[in-house]
């Protein structure tokens, strides 16, 4: 397999830049939609978009491969977003933002456990994790007080773990050699399938008339075509090129992008604490990426 780390880094950066701004669209849509409705509509739209871009079928898959696709859809599309949305109803958004950012840590541990890497995890990775988390805490709790909500916080922690599982599963899927668009489409299909029972539980309603509102329509298009169809393809491509661990550290940048979007779009204040948080978060990302690079290259050779 051709190894193009630069393309992988660009794909991961593009993904995080879009994912870091999705909170604005979600916030707008929450005035007229339930969280589960936003989730369902965006991924159905993403699935249809990928089908339009690449209508050919994914053929000759084995039962084991289909089970891997299904597990990825369950973890990364269905449960991750459902748990994250439910967690927001029990605890502060800042709590969820910090806790979700531990996903790279879980990814490194799962990668080490399930792929039997010969070397131990680098101390530099853990140092980068600590520095980045310190920055994320400064960003998330700037101007607010920490409130402990055990139910919401535990749900957010479980969501972070499930995203790490998704990253590991997509690394395995990348080794199958199929088109990234086709595999992402299959993952979406299973994710939506697992999502259907939750629709009845959370009071889902169709009401397509809501999309006649141009604000709602534009925001759901952004989430469906950009944050779902495009970003899941680019994220899975990045995992395929860089490995699960190296790609996952880009998650540290989500609060930074969110902060920048808040300042530019919502005109929220920029303080010394947020500036220091941005610096520490980016420093932690670079430190983790640098210390993980050589090890991840060996890991990719092993798994491919």
Buried (B, 14 or more C-beta within 10 A) or exposed (E): EEEBBEBBBBBBBBBBBBBBBBBBBBEBBBEBBBBBBBBBBBBBBBBBBBBEEBEEEBEEBEEEBEEBBBBBBBBBBBBBBBBBBBBBEBBBBBBBBBBBBBBBBBBBBBBBEEBEBEEEBBEBBBBBBBBBBBBBBBBBBBEEEEEEBEEBBBBBBBBBBBBBBBBBBBBBBBEBEBEBBBBBBBBBBBBBBBBEEBBEEBEBEEEEEBBEEEEBEEBBBBBBBBBBBBBBBBBBBBBBBBBBBBBBBBBBBBBBBBBBBBEEEEEBEBEEBBBBBBBBBBBBBBBBBEBBBEBBBEBBEEBE
